[in-house]
Amino acid sequence: MNSPSPDITTLLKDVDAKGKSVTNSTSDDNPRKALLESARSLVTALETPFEVVARMNWFDPPKWAMTRIGYDLNLFDKMLENNRSPKSCEELGKLTGADPKLLSRMLKHLYCCGFVNETGSNEFAPNAITAALATRICKGMTIDCYDLMNQVNAKLPEYLKNTKYQNPTDKDASIFQFAFDTKLHYFEWLSLPEHAAKIETFNAHMDFKTLGKKWFQSTDVSAILNDPSPDPESVLMIDIGGNAGHDIVDFKKAFPEMKGRLVLQELPAVINSLTADFPKDIEAQEHDMFTPQPIHGAKAYYLHMVLHDWPDDSCRQVLAQLVPAMKNGYSKILLNEIVIKDKDADWFSTSVDMLMMLCHSAYERTESDWRALCEGVGLRVSKIWDCEGNPEKVIEIELA
Ligand SMILES: C[S@@+](CC[C@H](N)C(=O)[O-])C[C@H]1O[C@@H](n2cnc3c(N)ncnc32)[C@H](O)[C@@H]1O
């Protein structure tokens, strides 16, 4: 191999320097993230362009497919059995019902992905990624994305060719609708009785999707919810489009002493999917956010990655339903949303932006996009809280 180019040398020094600032501290994850970014830059510089293209075309698609099939076989759970002991493909074949030769080929690829450890010839053991894959949220996210996105991605080139490469903005003519040959909006389609199982994978995906800490773990909550009414009957927070309530449930756990009612508002199909262990001290209410907000004078109307599913005119309709319900000088809307950078956007934000285009003809907004959206309906952004550098921020909004 040739001696490293100056670029590589600089990148190595950068990795070395960033590595020194990483500690085991769980309270500040930023040094680890900075090292990861530097390490990624180093890998990008080391790989040849042809290796990059080969990985994209040959390596990544079966990585996704083999993982998806792993769930059908219950493979990751089976690998974790018996105290995570290494298992031969013969043994795994008996546990999953799959051909040991097929399992051997699948697991060799998953080993190259770092998803399992190889402990011998045709023998594999789970590692931390296998254990993560076995969790409900990783399983739900993978099944939800794989089963949907393969079909949608496959039709994307044809859709964009048909629309002469216009940026998709029509919620009723999304790429999802084209790919699945339906006139229903994604959330109407998901609400069909025959898609009840998909709701569970979607809920698990939503539970997964926030990278990093939740908003109330990374902001000054007492400053945001300042001076809430001492009346225990008043509403402290409504989680609108809160899915199965993972945010508001965790908020309640984090602040059990905070006064005021907590309410989850969602579509009927999601409310019906709530399990028996949904906390009794949080109210679950069916509500269509495009209709007038029934609860007036709440301290906070919280929407987490809800508006990003919709193009601008729909977002304005949702916000306009909140305006008459808000108490001037008291109520706030809290949007917990990605604020995509004008320049140097991160991979999480751009990936979710693509997902929004594919599913909903929607997009991730910059700070100026969010401000313009609010100003159009008699609201104003009073503060944007940076959540420890995470792409998702808290956009605090008041009546203008
Ligand atoms: C991207 S998910 C975000 C869920 C949750 N806030 C979170 O961050 O995990 C958007 C949610 O909006 C809900 N939703 C869609 N249309 C809605 C409507 N018209 N009224 C209320 N909720 C709606 C969906 O059911 C879905 O759970």
PDBQT file of the ligand as one rigid body, heavy atoms in Angstrom, charges set to zero:
ROOT
HETATM    1  C1  LIG A 501     -44.603  10.549  12.378  1.00  0.00    +0.000 C 
HETATM    2  S1  LIG A 501     -45.807  10.051  13.510  1.00  0.00    +0.000 S 
HETATM    3  C2  LIG A 501     -45.191  10.798  14.990  1.00  0.00    +0.000 C 
HETATM    4  C3  LIG A 501     -45.716  10.131  16.207  1.00  0.00    +0.000 C 
HETATM    5  C4  LIG A 501     -45.205  10.658  17.529  1.00  0.00    +0.000 C 
HETATM    6  N1  LIG A 501     -45.524  12.047  17.721  1.00  0.00    +0.000 N 
HETATM    7  C5  LIG A 501     -43.729  10.434  17.610  1.00  0.00    +0.000 C 
HETATM    8  O1  LIG A 501     -42.962  11.376  17.455  1.00  0.00    +0.000 OA
HETATM    9  O2  LIG A 501     -43.331   9.282  17.756  1.00  0.00    +0.000 OA
HETATM   10  C6  LIG A 501     -47.209  11.017  13.133  1.00  0.00    +0.000 C 
HETATM   11  C7  LIG A 501     -48.444  10.641  13.931  1.00  0.00    +0.000 C 
HETATM   12  O3  LIG A 501     -49.505  11.506  13.534  1.00  0.00    +0.000 OA
HETATM   13  C8  LIG A 501     -50.706  10.776  13.621  1.00  0.00    +0.000 C 
HETATM   14  N2  LIG A 501     -51.722  11.435  12.784  1.00  0.00    +0.000 N 
HETATM   15  C9  LIG A 501     -51.799  11.450  11.438  1.00  0.00    +0.000 A 
HETATM   16  N3  LIG A 501     -52.869  12.146  11.034  1.00  0.00    +0.000 NA
HETATM   17  C10 LIG A 501     -53.476  12.592  12.154  1.00  0.00    +0.000 A 
HETATM   18  C11 LIG A 501     -54.650  13.373  12.382  1.00  0.00    +0.000 A 
HETATM   19  N4  LIG A 501     -55.385  13.814  11.354  1.00  0.00    +0.000 N 
HETATM   20  N5  LIG A 501     -54.980  13.660  13.644  1.00  0.00    +0.000 NA
HETATM   21  C12 LIG A 501     -54.242  13.199  14.688  1.00  0.00    +0.000 A 
HETATM   22  N6  LIG A 501     -53.113  12.456  14.537  1.00  0.00    +0.000 NA
HETATM   23  C13 LIG A 501     -52.748  12.155  13.282  1.00  0.00    +0.000 A 
HETATM   24  C14 LIG A 501     -50.318   9.408  13.121  1.00  0.00    +0.000 C 
HETATM   25  O4  LIG A 501     -51.230   8.417  13.545  1.00  0.00    +0.000 OA
HETATM   26  C15 LIG A 501     -48.924   9.223  13.692  1.00  0.00    +0.000 C 
HETATM   27  O5  LIG A 501     -48.925   8.500  14.887  1.00  0.00    +0.000 OA
ENDROOT
TORSDOF 0
